[in-house]
Amino acid sequence: MTGMKRTTEKNLMVFSGRAHPVLSQQVVDLLGTPLVETVAYDFANSEIYVRFEESIRGCDAFVIQSHTAPINEWIMEHLIMVDALKRASAKRITVVMPFYGYARQDKKHRGREPISARLMADLFKTAGADRLITVDLHADQIQGFFDGPVDHLMALPILADYVRKKYGDQPLAIVSPDAGRIKVAERWSARLGGAPLAFIHKTRRTDRPNETVANRVVGDVTGRMCILVDDMIDTGGTIVKAADALMADGAAGVVIVATHAILSEPAVDRLKNSPATEVVVTNTLPVSADRHFDKLTELSIAPLVARAIREVFEDGSVTSMFDGHA
C-alpha cells in the first residue's frame, strides 16, 4: 500500500495593499498573473479590515505594500494582510516592501532611543512572514534584523542605465551626499565606466531631524556633470544643499538621483528651485500628481521587483541579478 502523494504544483499568488496599487499592477502585468482580489476597508474608528476573496491554502504568497504616508496606517495594513495569509494556510509568505518603513532608525545615536528598524523586522516575523524583499535599504545591516532570508534589491541598474544613455557623452563625476554612502557611489562609478568619485563632507544636527549645517566638496568636480546619488529624498534639504555646494565648486551641472521619492514638504519647492538639471527617482513610493514637477523623471522599479519575485518563486538566484552583490 502506498501513502498519499501531493500532486499539486507550486502556486504563485500576488497580493497588494492599498498604498501603491499602480506599482503592484505593473509587477503582476510583468509576471503574467492577476492580483488576488482583496476586500480592504477602514472601520469608523480607523481600524483596518482585510479579507482575500479566494482560497490561498498552500500557495507561495507575495504581498506587496509600499510604506508611504500615512506610513503607520500602511504598515499596519501590511501586517494584517500577512496575518490573514498565515491563518489561511499560505505555504510561504514573502513580504515585498519596495520602501522599508523606519529604515533610518537603524541604530541608537543617543541614549534612550529606539531601534525602530529592528522592531519592524520583528513585527513582520511575528505576523508570519517567511521572507522579505526590499529595495535600497538605508543601511545594509538592516538585513540582519530579520530572522529569515532578505532579498536586498538595488535600483542602481535601472537608474545608472538611464543616466548613461542621457549623460554618458559628458565628463561625469559620481557624488555621494555623505561619506557613509561612498560604497554605493563606487558601484555607480564601476557601472559608468570608472567616473571619478567625490563626496560631500557635512555635519548634521543631532537635536533637529532633517537638518544639516555645513557642506564641503571632497574631490574634483570642476567642469563635470555631477551625478548626486542617494537612497531617498525626504524634505530635500540635504540633497539641495549638496547640489549648491557642487555648483559653487565649479561643477558643469548636477543631476540628482534617488531610489525613494518620499518628497515631504517642502521638498518639491526646494527641488524646483535647486540648481539641479534633473531629478531622477523610481516609483518605489507613489508620487501624487500635485508633487510632479518639470525636472522630475520617474522610472519604474516594477521590472526589478517582478524578476526578484520570479527568482524566489522558481528557487533561482536573486544575487545573480546584481553581479554577486546582495
C-alpha positions, 0 to 999 in steps of 0.5 A: 500500500502506498501513502498519499502523494501531493500532486499539486504544483507550486502556486504563485499568488500576488497580493497588494495593499492599498498604498501603491496599487499602480506599482503592484499592477505593473509587477503582476502585468510583468509576471503574467498573473492577476492580483488576488482580489482583496476586500480592504476597508477602514472601520469608523474608528480607523481600524483596518479590515482585510479579507482575500476573496479566494482560497490561498491554502498552500500557495507561495504568497507575495504581498506587496505594500509600499510604506508611504504616508500615512506610513503607520496606517500602511504598515499596519495594513501590511501586517494584517494582510500577512496575518490573514495569509498565515491563518489561511494556510499560505505555504510561504509568505514573502513580504515585498516592501519596495520602501522599508518603513523606519529604515533610518532608525537603524541604530541608537545615536543617543541614549534612550532611543529606539531601534525602530528598524529592528522592531519592524523586522520583528513585527513582520516575523511575528505576523508570519512572514517567511521572507522579505524583499526590499529595495535600497535599504538605508543601511545594509545591516538592516538585513540582519534584523530579520530572522529569515532570508532578505532579498536586498534589491538595488535600483542602481541598474535601472537608474545608472542605465538611464543616466548613461544613455542621457549623460554618458557623452559628458565628463561625469563625476559620481557624488555621494551626499555623505561619506557613509554612502561612498560604497554605493557611489563606487558601484555607480562609478564601476557601472559608468565606466570608472567616473571619478568619485567625490563626496560631500563632507557635512555635519548634521544636527543631532537635536533637529531631524532633517537638518544639516549645517555645513557642506564641503566638496571632497574631490574634483568636480570642476567642469563635470556633470555631477551625478548626486546619488542617494537612497531617498529624498525626504524634505530635500534639504540635504540633497539641495544643499549638496547640489549648491555646494557642487555648483559653487565648486565649479561643477558643469551641472548636477543631476540628482538621483534617488531610489525613494521619492518620499518628497515631504514638504517642502521638498518639491519647492526646494527641488524646483528651485535647486540648481539641479538639471534633473531629478531622477527617482523610481516609483518605489513610493507613489508620487501624487500628481500635485508633487510632479514637477518639470525636472522630475523623471520617474522610472519604474522599479516594477521590472526589478521587483517582478524578476526578484519575485520570479527568482524566489518563486522558481528557487533561482538566484536573486544575487545573480541579478546584481553581479554577486552583490546582495 
